Amino acid sequence: MSQIDRDYSEKRDFIRMTVDAKVTLKIAGQTIPAVCRDLSSTGMQLEAQVALKTGDTLSVHLPCEHATLRDLDADVEVVRVQDLGDGRQILGLSILKMN
C-alpha cells in the first residue's frame, strides 16, 4: 500500500477528535509541556517546544478532569514532524502501548 493510500485509509478508518488539552511529554528523563491538538484510537498530534525526529520514542501523559475516567498514559513513536519555527514542532505520534 502506498503512503498516499495509507494516509487516505487512516483518515477514513480512524475518527480523530479535535482537542486542545495540556499534556506532558517524558523524553530521556525530561518532562516537557505540550498541547494535544487531536487524538484518535491509534495516535495523536501534539504541539511542543522540542527538537524530535521521526522514529524517536517517548511517553505522553494526558490528565483527565473527569473523576470516573483515568488519565491517558501512553508510549508513543514520532511518525511525522513539522517545524513551526522558534523551536516549536507539530508531532504526529503513533501509540505503541497504553500504560
Backbone as XML, in Angstrom:
<?xml version="1.0"?>
<chain id="A" units="angstrom">
  <residue number="1" name="MET">
    <atom name="N" x="0.853" y="-1.170" z="0.000"/>
    <atom name="CA" x="0.000" y="0.000" z="0.000"/>
    <atom name="C" x="0.900" y="1.235" z="0.000"/>
  </residue>
  <residue number="2" name="SER">
    <atom name="N" x="0.622" y="2.169" z="-0.861"/>
    <atom name="CA" x="1.432" y="3.386" z="-0.933"/>
    <atom name="C" x="1.121" y="4.299" z="0.255"/>
  </residue>
  <residue number="3" name="GLN">
    <atom name="N" x="2.018" y="5.258" z="0.518"/>
    <atom name="CA" x="1.821" y="6.209" z="1.609"/>
    <atom name="C" x="0.543" y="7.012" z="1.392"/>
  </residue>
  <residue number="4" name="ILE">
    <atom name="N" x="0.268" y="7.395" z="0.161"/>
    <atom name="CA" x="-0.946" y="8.165" z="-0.140"/>
    <atom name="C" x="-2.182" y="7.335" z="0.187"/>
  </residue>
  <residue number="5" name="ASP">
    <atom name="N" x="-2.188" y="6.058" z="-0.222"/>
    <atom name="CA" x="-3.318" y="5.187" z="0.089"/>
    <atom name="C" x="-3.458" y="5.008" z="1.599"/>
  </residue>
  <residue number="6" name="ARG">
    <atom name="N" x="-2.326" y="4.852" z="2.295"/>
    <atom name="CA" x="-2.373" y="4.665" z="3.743"/>
    <atom name="C" x="-2.913" y="5.911" z="4.430"/>
  </residue>
  <residue number="7" name="ASP">
    <atom name="N" x="-2.461" y="7.098" z="4.001"/>
    <atom name="CA" x="-2.953" y="8.331" z="4.595"/>
    <atom name="C" x="-4.463" y="8.441" z="4.428"/>
  </residue>
  <residue number="8" name="TYR">
    <atom name="N" x="-4.968" y="8.147" z="3.235"/>
    <atom name="CA" x="-6.399" y="8.218" z="2.981"/>
    <atom name="C" x="-7.138" y="7.186" z="3.821"/>
  </residue>
  <residue number="9" name="SER">
    <atom name="N" x="-6.601" y="5.989" z="3.907"/>
    <atom name="CA" x="-7.216" y="4.918" z="4.683"/>
    <atom name="C" x="-7.293" y="5.307" z="6.155"/>
  </residue>
  <residue number="10" name="GLU">
    <atom name="N" x="-6.222" y="5.888" z="6.700"/>
    <atom name="CA" x="-6.227" y="6.295" z="8.097"/>
    <atom name="C" x="-7.292" y="7.342" z="8.351"/>
  </residue>
  <residue number="11" name="LYS">
    <atom name="N" x="-7.442" y="8.289" z="7.446"/>
    <atom name="CA" x="-8.452" y="9.324" z="7.626"/>
    <atom name="C" x="-9.839" y="8.714" z="7.621"/>
  </residue>
  <residue number="12" name="ARG">
    <atom name="N" x="-10.033" y="7.678" z="6.848"/>
    <atom name="CA" x="-11.336" y="7.044" z="6.734"/>
    <atom name="C" x="-11.596" y="6.072" z="7.877"/>
  </residue>
  <residue number="13" name="ASP">
    <atom name="N" x="-10.563" y="5.376" z="8.356"/>
    <atom name="CA" x="-10.743" y="4.302" z="9.330"/>
    <atom name="C" x="-10.719" y="4.759" z="10.788"/>
  </residue>
  <residue number="14" name="PHE">
    <atom name="N" x="-10.062" y="5.846" z="11.108"/>
    <atom name="CA" x="-9.907" y="6.251" z="12.491"/>
    <atom name="C" x="-10.485" y="7.639" z="12.703"/>
  </residue>
  <residue number="15" name="ILE">
    <atom name="N" x="-11.444" y="7.734" z="13.582"/>
    <atom name="CA" x="-12.050" y="9.024" z="13.890"/>
    <atom name="C" x="-11.064" y="9.827" z="14.720"/>
  </residue>
  <residue number="16" name="ARG">
    <atom name="N" x="-10.826" y="11.057" z="14.313"/>
    <atom name="CA" x="-9.927" y="11.935" z="15.052"/>
    <atom name="C" x="-10.761" y="12.961" z="15.798"/>
  </residue>
  <residue number="17" name="MET">
    <atom name="N" x="-10.492" y="13.095" z="17.073"/>
    <atom name="CA" x="-11.206" y="14.036" z="17.905"/>
    <atom name="C" x="-10.309" y="15.248" z="18.121"/>
  </residue>
  <residue number="18" name="THR">
    <atom name="N" x="-10.801" y="16.416" z="17.762"/>
    <atom name="CA" x="-10.042" y="17.641" z="17.972"/>
    <atom name="C" x="-10.105" y="18.017" z="19.441"/>
  </residue>
  <residue number="19" name="VAL">
    <atom name="N" x="-8.945" y="18.238" z="20.021"/>
    <atom name="CA" x="-8.847" y="18.645" z="21.421"/>
    <atom name="C" x="-7.777" y="19.720" z="21.537"/>
  </residue>
  <residue number="20" name="ASP">
    <atom name="N" x="-7.834" y="20.483" z="22.577"/>
    <atom name="CA" x="-6.766" y="21.418" z="22.926"/>
    <atom name="C" x="-6.453" y="21.174" z="24.388"/>
  </residue>
  <residue number="21" name="ALA">
    <atom name="N" x="-5.801" y="20.062" z="24.652"/>
    <atom name="CA" x="-5.557" y="19.633" z="26.027"/>
    <atom name="C" x="-4.073" y="19.710" z="26.361"/>
  </residue>
  <residue number="22" name="LYS">
    <atom name="N" x="-3.788" y="20.162" z="27.572"/>
    <atom name="CA" x="-2.404" y="20.191" z="28.043"/>
    <atom name="C" x="-1.957" y="18.783" z="28.375"/>
  </residue>
  <residue number="23" name="VAL">
    <atom name="N" x="-0.776" y="18.423" z="27.881"/>
    <atom name="CA" x="-0.173" y="17.124" z="28.148"/>
    <atom name="C" x="1.269" y="17.342" z="28.575"/>
  </residue>
  <residue number="24" name="THR">
    <atom name="N" x="1.877" y="16.281" z="29.094"/>
    <atom name="CA" x="3.310" y="16.330" z="29.374"/>
    <atom name="C" x="3.987" y="15.194" z="28.624"/>
  </residue>
  <residue number="25" name="LEU">
    <atom name="N" x="5.154" y="15.506" z="28.111"/>
    <atom name="CA" x="5.985" y="14.526" z="27.412"/>
    <atom name="C" x="7.128" y="14.135" z="28.331"/>
  </residue>
  <residue number="26" name="LYS">
    <atom name="N" x="7.471" y="12.866" z="28.331"/>
    <atom name="CA" x="8.640" y="12.404" z="29.073"/>
    <atom name="C" x="9.621" y="11.839" z="28.062"/>
  </residue>
  <residue number="27" name="ILE">
    <atom name="N" x="10.763" y="12.537" z="27.954"/>
    <atom name="CA" x="11.778" y="12.184" z="26.976"/>
    <atom name="C" x="13.124" y="12.158" z="27.688"/>
  </residue>
  <residue number="28" name="ALA">
    <atom name="N" x="13.737" y="10.991" z="27.758"/>
    <atom name="CA" x="15.077" y="10.848" z="28.340"/>
    <atom name="C" x="15.185" y="11.537" z="29.697"/>
  </residue>
  <residue number="29" name="GLY">
    <atom name="N" x="14.210" y="11.311" z="30.569"/>
    <atom name="CA" x="14.249" y="11.870" z="31.910"/>
    <atom name="C" x="13.748" y="13.294" z="32.043"/>
  </residue>
  <residue number="30" name="GLN">
    <atom name="N" x="13.455" y="13.947" z="30.933"/>
    <atom name="CA" x="12.930" y="15.311" z="30.956"/>
    <atom name="C" x="11.419" y="15.294" z="30.854"/>
  </residue>
  <residue number="31" name="THR">
    <atom name="N" x="10.755" y="16.256" z="31.507"/>
    <atom name="CA" x="9.315" y="16.449" z="31.379"/>
    <atom name="C" x="9.093" y="17.762" z="30.652"/>
  </residue>
  <residue number="32" name="ILE">
    <atom name="N" x="8.372" y="17.695" z="29.531"/>
    <atom name="CA" x="8.170" y="18.859" z="28.668"/>
    <atom name="C" x="6.671" y="19.090" z="28.485"/>
  </residue>
  <residue number="33" name="PRO">
    <atom name="N" x="6.194" y="20.325" z="28.719"/>
    <atom name="CA" x="4.776" y="20.608" z="28.488"/>
    <atom name="C" x="4.480" y="20.663" z="26.987"/>
  </residue>
  <residue number="34" name="ALA">
    <atom name="N" x="3.267" y="20.248" z="26.613"/>
    <atom name="CA" x="2.841" y="20.265" z="25.213"/>
    <atom name="C" x="1.329" y="20.438" z="25.167"/>
  </residue>
  <residue number="35" name="VAL">
    <atom name="N" x="0.805" y="20.591" z="23.959"/>
    <atom name="CA" x="-0.640" y="20.691" z="23.751"/>
    <atom name="C" x="-1.049" y="19.612" z="22.758"/>
  </residue>
  <residue number="36" name="CYS">
    <atom name="N" x="-2.029" y="18.802" z="23.152"/>
    <atom name="CA" x="-2.578" y="17.784" z="22.260"/>
    <atom name="C" x="-3.606" y="18.456" z="21.364"/>
  </residue>
  <residue number="37" name="ARG">
    <atom name="N" x="-3.380" y="18.420" z="20.060"/>
    <atom name="CA" x="-4.283" y="19.064" z="19.096"/>
    <atom name="C" x="-5.389" y="18.129" z="18.624"/>
  </residue>
  <residue number="38" name="ASP">
    <atom name="N" x="-5.063" y="16.845" z="18.415"/>
    <atom name="CA" x="-6.101" y="15.862" z="18.092"/>
    <atom name="C" x="-5.678" y="14.484" z="18.558"/>
  </residue>
  <residue number="39" name="LEU">
    <atom name="N" x="-6.687" y="13.619" z="18.689"/>
    <atom name="CA" x="-6.491" y="12.315" z="19.291"/>
    <atom name="C" x="-7.361" y="11.303" z="18.564"/>
  </residue>
  <residue number="40" name="SER">
    <atom name="N" x="-6.798" y="10.132" z="18.297"/>
    <atom name="CA" x="-7.576" y="9.026" z="17.724"/>
    <atom name="C" x="-7.235" y="7.767" z="18.503"/>
  </residue>
  <residue number="41" name="SER">
    <atom name="N" x="-7.815" y="6.654" z="18.112"/>
    <atom name="CA" x="-7.555" y="5.404" z="18.834"/>
    <atom name="C" x="-6.140" y="4.886" z="18.604"/>
  </residue>
  <residue number="42" name="THR">
    <atom name="N" x="-5.452" y="5.367" z="17.582"/>
    <atom name="CA" x="-4.116" y="4.861" z="17.272"/>
    <atom name="C" x="-3.009" y="5.908" z="17.350"/>
  </residue>
  <residue number="43" name="GLY">
    <atom name="N" x="-3.360" y="7.176" z="17.595"/>
    <atom name="CA" x="-2.329" y="8.192" z="17.641"/>
    <atom name="C" x="-2.838" y="9.539" z="18.081"/>
  </residue>
  <residue number="44" name="MET">
    <atom name="N" x="-1.944" y="10.509" z="18.010"/>
    <atom name="CA" x="-2.287" y="11.866" z="18.405"/>
    <atom name="C" x="-1.364" y="12.854" z="17.708"/>
  </residue>
  <residue number="45" name="GLN">
    <atom name="N" x="-1.791" y="14.102" z="17.698"/>
    <atom name="CA" x="-0.977" y="15.184" z="17.156"/>
    <atom name="C" x="-0.750" y="16.193" z="18.271"/>
  </residue>
  <residue number="46" name="LEU">
    <atom name="N" x="0.526" y="16.515" z="18.518"/>
    <atom name="CA" x="0.889" y="17.434" z="19.591"/>
    <atom name="C" x="1.671" y="18.611" z="19.053"/>
  </residue>
  <residue number="47" name="GLU">
    <atom name="N" x="1.634" y="19.700" z="19.803"/>
    <atom name="CA" x="2.495" y="20.848" z="19.535"/>
    <atom name="C" x="3.353" y="21.068" z="20.772"/>
  </residue>
  <residue number="48" name="ALA">
    <atom name="N" x="4.672" y="21.169" z="20.574"/>
    <atom name="CA" x="5.575" y="21.312" z="21.717"/>
    <atom name="C" x="6.852" y="22.032" z="21.315"/>
  </residue>
  <residue number="49" name="GLN">
    <atom name="N" x="7.522" y="22.566" z="22.315"/>
    <atom name="CA" x="8.824" y="23.205" z="22.139"/>
    <atom name="C" x="9.877" y="22.113" z="22.317"/>
  </residue>
  <residue number="50" name="VAL">
    <atom name="N" x="10.133" y="21.373" z="21.240"/>
    <atom name="CA" x="11.058" y="20.239" z="21.266"/>
    <atom name="C" x="11.811" y="20.163" z="19.939"/>
  </residue>
  <residue number="51" name="ALA">
    <atom name="N" x="12.802" y="19.295" z="19.907"/>
    <atom name="CA" x="13.543" y="19.013" z="18.679"/>
    <atom name="C" x="13.608" y="17.496" z="18.534"/>
  </residue>
  <residue number="52" name="LEU">
    <atom name="N" x="12.527" y="16.908" z="18.029"/>
    <atom name="CA" x="12.459" y="15.464" z="17.848"/>
    <atom name="C" x="12.520" y="15.116" z="16.374"/>
  </residue>
  <residue number="53" name="LYS">
    <atom name="N" x="12.747" y="13.833" z="16.099"/>
    <atom name="CA" x="12.785" y="13.370" z="14.715"/>
    <atom name="C" x="11.966" y="12.094" z="14.591"/>
  </residue>
  <residue number="54" name="THR">
    <atom name="N" x="11.611" y="11.761" z="13.377"/>
    <atom name="CA" x="10.860" y="10.545" z="13.098"/>
    <atom name="C" x="11.603" y="9.340" z="13.670"/>
  </residue>
  <residue number="55" name="GLY">
    <atom name="N" x="10.867" y="8.478" z="14.357"/>
    <atom name="CA" x="11.448" y="7.293" z="14.963"/>
    <atom name="C" x="11.738" y="7.429" z="16.447"/>
  </residue>
  <residue number="56" name="ASP">
    <atom name="N" x="11.794" y="8.659" z="16.959"/>
    <atom name="CA" x="12.004" y="8.852" z="18.393"/>
    <atom name="C" x="10.828" y="8.274" z="19.168"/>
  </residue>
  <residue number="57" name="THR">
    <atom name="N" x="11.099" y="7.737" z="20.359"/>
    <atom name="CA" x="10.040" y="7.228" z="21.223"/>
    <atom name="C" x="10.032" y="8.026" z="22.524"/>
  </residue>
  <residue number="58" name="LEU">
    <atom name="N" x="8.843" y="8.177" z="23.098"/>
    <atom name="CA" x="8.665" y="8.942" z="24.316"/>
    <atom name="C" x="7.366" y="8.523" z="24.978"/>
  </residue>
  <residue number="59" name="SER">
    <atom name="N" x="7.083" y="9.106" z="26.137"/>
    <atom name="CA" x="5.832" y="8.846" z="26.847"/>
    <atom name="C" x="5.011" y="10.125" z="26.890"/>
  </residue>
  <residue number="60" name="VAL">
    <atom name="N" x="3.687" y="9.965" z="26.856"/>
    <atom name="CA" x="2.761" y="11.092" z="26.911"/>
    <atom name="C" x="1.801" y="10.859" z="28.068"/>
  </residue>
  <residue number="61" name="HIS">
    <atom name="N" x="1.555" y="11.923" z="28.834"/>
    <atom name="CA" x="0.574" y="11.880" z="29.925"/>
    <atom name="C" x="-0.490" y="12.939" z="29.647"/>
  </residue>
  <residue number="62" name="LEU">
    <atom name="N" x="-1.737" y="12.495" z="29.510"/>
    <atom name="CA" x="-2.881" y="13.386" z="29.289"/>
    <atom name="C" x="-3.802" y="13.247" z="30.491"/>
  </residue>
  <residue number="63" name="PRO">
    <atom name="N" x="-3.798" y="14.246" z="31.400"/>
    <atom name="CA" x="-4.653" y="14.137" z="32.582"/>
    <atom name="C" x="-6.126" y="14.277" z="32.217"/>
  </residue>
  <residue number="64" name="CYS">
    <atom name="N" x="-6.973" y="13.596" z="32.976"/>
    <atom name="CA" x="-8.413" y="13.659" z="32.766"/>
    <atom name="C" x="-9.044" y="14.322" z="33.984"/>
  </residue>
  <residue number="65" name="GLU">
    <atom name="N" x="-9.886" y="15.310" z="33.748"/>
    <atom name="CA" x="-10.523" y="16.030" z="34.848"/>
    <atom name="C" x="-11.798" y="15.344" z="35.332"/>
  </residue>
  <residue number="66" name="HIS">
    <atom name="N" x="-12.276" y="14.352" z="34.606"/>
    <atom name="CA" x="-13.499" y="13.640" z="34.984"/>
    <atom name="C" x="-13.151" y="12.576" z="36.023"/>
  </residue>
  <residue number="67" name="ALA">
    <atom name="N" x="-13.832" y="12.603" z="37.156"/>
    <atom name="CA" x="-13.490" y="11.740" z="38.293"/>
    <atom name="C" x="-13.590" y="10.242" z="37.987"/>
  </residue>
  <residue number="68" name="THR">
    <atom name="N" x="-14.479" y="9.853" z="37.085"/>
    <atom name="CA" x="-14.665" y="8.420" z="36.828"/>
    <atom name="C" x="-13.796" y="7.889" z="35.695"/>
  </residue>
  <residue number="69" name="LEU">
    <atom name="N" x="-13.039" y="8.751" z="35.044"/>
    <atom name="CA" x="-12.162" y="8.325" z="33.950"/>
    <atom name="C" x="-10.701" y="8.411" z="34.372"/>
  </residue>
  <residue number="70" name="ARG">
    <atom name="N" x="-9.887" y="7.524" z="33.831"/>
    <atom name="CA" x="-8.455" y="7.521" z="34.127"/>
    <atom name="C" x="-7.710" y="8.465" z="33.191"/>
  </residue>
  <residue number="71" name="ASP">
    <atom name="N" x="-6.557" y="8.919" z="33.654"/>
    <atom name="CA" x="-5.654" y="9.686" z="32.799"/>
    <atom name="C" x="-5.167" y="8.778" z="31.671"/>
  </residue>
  <residue number="72" name="LEU">
    <atom name="N" x="-4.757" y="9.384" z="30.572"/>
    <atom name="CA" x="-4.184" y="8.627" z="29.466"/>
    <atom name="C" x="-2.668" y="8.686" z="29.603"/>
  </residue>
  <residue number="73" name="ASP">
    <atom name="N" x="-2.045" y="7.530" z="29.697"/>
    <atom name="CA" x="-0.587" y="7.406" z="29.711"/>
    <atom name="C" x="-0.217" y="6.438" z="28.604"/>
  </residue>
  <residue number="74" name="ALA">
    <atom name="N" x="0.655" y="6.884" z="27.702"/>
    <atom name="CA" x="0.982" y="6.044" z="26.556"/>
    <atom name="C" x="2.444" y="6.199" z="26.160"/>
  </residue>
  <residue number="75" name="ASP">
    <atom name="N" x="3.006" y="5.100" z="25.663"/>
    <atom name="CA" x="4.307" y="5.134" z="24.997"/>
    <atom name="C" x="4.012" y="5.349" z="23.521"/>
  </residue>
  <residue number="76" name="VAL">
    <atom name="N" x="4.711" y="6.290" z="22.904"/>
    <atom name="CA" x="4.429" y="6.670" z="21.523"/>
    <atom name="C" x="5.708" y="6.747" z="20.699"/>
  </residue>
  <residue number="77" name="GLU">
    <atom name="N" x="5.527" y="6.728" z="19.382"/>
    <atom name="CA" x="6.634" y="6.894" z="18.441"/>
    <atom name="C" x="6.314" y="8.063" z="17.519"/>
  </residue>
  <residue number="78" name="VAL">
    <atom name="N" x="7.311" y="8.894" z="17.265"/>
    <atom name="CA" x="7.145" y="10.026" z="16.348"/>
    <atom name="C" x="7.107" y="9.493" z="14.915"/>
  </residue>
  <residue number="79" name="VAL">
    <atom name="N" x="6.017" y="9.767" z="14.200"/>
    <atom name="CA" x="5.891" y="9.312" z="12.820"/>
    <atom name="C" x="5.870" y="10.484" z="11.826"/>
  </residue>
  <residue number="80" name="ARG">
    <atom name="N" x="5.704" y="11.711" z="12.351"/>
    <atom name="CA" x="5.695" y="12.891" z="11.480"/>
    <atom name="C" x="6.137" y="14.095" z="12.293"/>
  </residue>
  <residue number="81" name="VAL">
    <atom name="N" x="6.960" y="14.953" z="11.691"/>
    <atom name="CA" x="7.443" y="16.167" z="12.346"/>
    <atom name="C" x="7.261" y="17.341" z="11.397"/>
  </residue>
  <residue number="82" name="GLN">
    <atom name="N" x="6.683" y="18.411" z="11.921"/>
    <atom name="CA" x="6.563" y="19.660" z="11.156"/>
    <atom name="C" x="7.147" y="20.777" z="12.014"/>
  </residue>
  <residue number="83" name="ASP">
    <atom name="N" x="8.232" y="21.392" z="11.550"/>
    <atom name="CA" x="8.837" y="22.504" z="12.280"/>
    <atom name="C" x="8.003" y="23.760" z="12.082"/>
  </residue>
  <residue number="84" name="LEU">
    <atom name="N" x="7.698" y="24.445" z="13.187"/>
    <atom name="CA" x="6.911" y="25.671" z="13.137"/>
    <atom name="C" x="7.782" y="26.913" z="13.251"/>
  </residue>
  <residue number="85" name="GLY">
    <atom name="N" x="9.058" y="26.729" z="13.471"/>
    <atom name="CA" x="9.937" y="27.858" z="13.725"/>
    <atom name="C" x="9.982" y="28.111" z="15.221"/>
  </residue>
  <residue number="86" name="ASP">
    <atom name="N" x="10.823" y="28.963" z="15.667"/>
    <atom name="CA" x="11.053" y="29.337" z="17.068"/>
    <atom name="C" x="11.132" y="28.135" z="18.014"/>
  </residue>
  <residue number="87" name="GLY">
    <atom name="N" x="11.622" y="26.995" z="17.499"/>
    <atom name="CA" x="11.834" y="25.811" z="18.328"/>
    <atom name="C" x="10.620" y="24.933" z="18.552"/>
  </residue>
  <residue number="88" name="ARG">
    <atom name="N" x="9.472" y="25.307" z="18.006"/>
    <atom name="CA" x="8.252" y="24.508" z="18.190"/>
    <atom name="C" x="8.071" y="23.531" z="17.036"/>
  </residue>
  <residue number="89" name="GLN">
    <atom name="N" x="7.461" y="22.396" z="17.356"/>
    <atom name="CA" x="7.159" y="21.380" z="16.351"/>
    <atom name="C" x="5.739" y="20.862" z="16.540"/>
  </residue>
  <residue number="90" name="ILE">
    <atom name="N" x="5.129" y="20.477" z="15.411"/>
    <atom name="CA" x="3.917" y="19.673" z="15.424"/>
    <atom name="C" x="4.388" y="18.239" z="15.260"/>
  </residue>
  <residue number="91" name="LEU">
    <atom name="N" x="3.952" y="17.349" z="16.152"/>
    <atom name="CA" x="4.380" y="15.959" z="16.137"/>
    <atom name="C" x="3.202" y="15.041" z="15.876"/>
  </residue>
  <residue number="92" name="GLY">
    <atom name="N" x="3.328" y="14.200" z="14.882"/>
    <atom name="CA" x="2.381" y="13.119" z="14.663"/>
    <atom name="C" x="2.905" y="11.903" z="15.388"/>
  </residue>
  <residue number="93" name="LEU">
    <atom name="N" x="2.131" y="11.382" z="16.344"/>
    <atom name="CA" x="2.590" y="10.295" z="17.202"/>
    <atom name="C" x="1.710" y="9.062" z="17.035"/>
  </residue>
  <residue number="94" name="SER">
    <atom name="N" x="2.327" y="7.924" z="16.938"/>
    <atom name="CA" x="1.625" y="6.644" z="16.876"/>
    <atom name="C" x="1.688" y="6.011" z="18.269"/>
  </residue>
  <residue number="95" name="ILE">
    <atom name="N" x="0.538" y="5.583" z="18.786"/>
    <atom name="CA" x="0.504" y="4.967" z="20.107"/>
    <atom name="C" x="1.040" y="3.540" z="20.002"/>
  </residue>
  <residue number="96" name="LEU">
    <atom name="N" x="2.104" y="3.266" z="20.756"/>
    <atom name="CA" x="2.709" y="1.931" z="20.787"/>
    <atom name="C" x="2.096" y="1.073" z="21.882"/>
  </residue>
  <residue number="97" name="LYS">
    <atom name="N" x="1.849" y="1.712" z="23.036"/>
    <atom name="CA" x="1.367" y="0.960" z="24.196"/>
    <atom name="C" x="0.661" y="1.918" z="25.148"/>
  </residue>
  <residue number="98" name="MET">
    <atom name="N" x="-0.509" y="1.501" z="25.624"/>
    <atom name="CA" x="-1.219" y="2.251" z="26.659"/>
    <atom name="C" x="-0.750" y="1.713" z="28.006"/>
  </residue>
  <residue number="99" name="ASN">
    <atom name="N" x="-0.425" y="2.600" z="28.918"/>
    <atom name="CA" x="0.069" y="2.196" z="30.242"/>
    <atom name="C" x="-1.016" y="2.321" z="31.298"/>
  </residue>
</chain>
